[in-house]
Amino acid sequence: MKNVRPKSFFEEHYYAVLLAMLCIVTILLKAGGMSFKDASLAGLLFTALVFFATQVARYFKERSSPGAEAKIAARPPQADKKIPAAAPPTNAKTTFAAKQMDKRYPPPSPFIKPPPK
């Protein structure tokens, strides 16, 4: 069995933590005397910077790990090839139903005349 590290609270509930951070920063800035509009925009900016910083940190963490290159190299070569889908079986009922359903949808309007030839 693999030794799996449990996720931290921040990793488990990433977007909920970001939302809580946005609300807390907005409330603190509003209490500090800013208007609600300015406080919410500053909270969004702060939360966006935190989001960007965590994404960059995760990128460099994954890039520097020794197992990242092994995962890419261990991928089977057959995974890239697409397997064509088999044609569905047909019988007399399905072909008859297909011919019956070969009507134009939506039906043409009786009020619109075709263009002159």
Residue pairs with C-beta under 8 A, 6 or more apart in sequence:
9 17
10 17
14 54
18 47
18 50
18 51
21 46
21 47
21 50
22 43
22 44
22 46
22 47
23 43
25 39
25 42
25 43
25 46
25 47
26 36
26 39
26 40
26 42
26 43
27 39
29 38
29 39
29 42
29 43
30 36
30 39
32 39
34 42
62 68
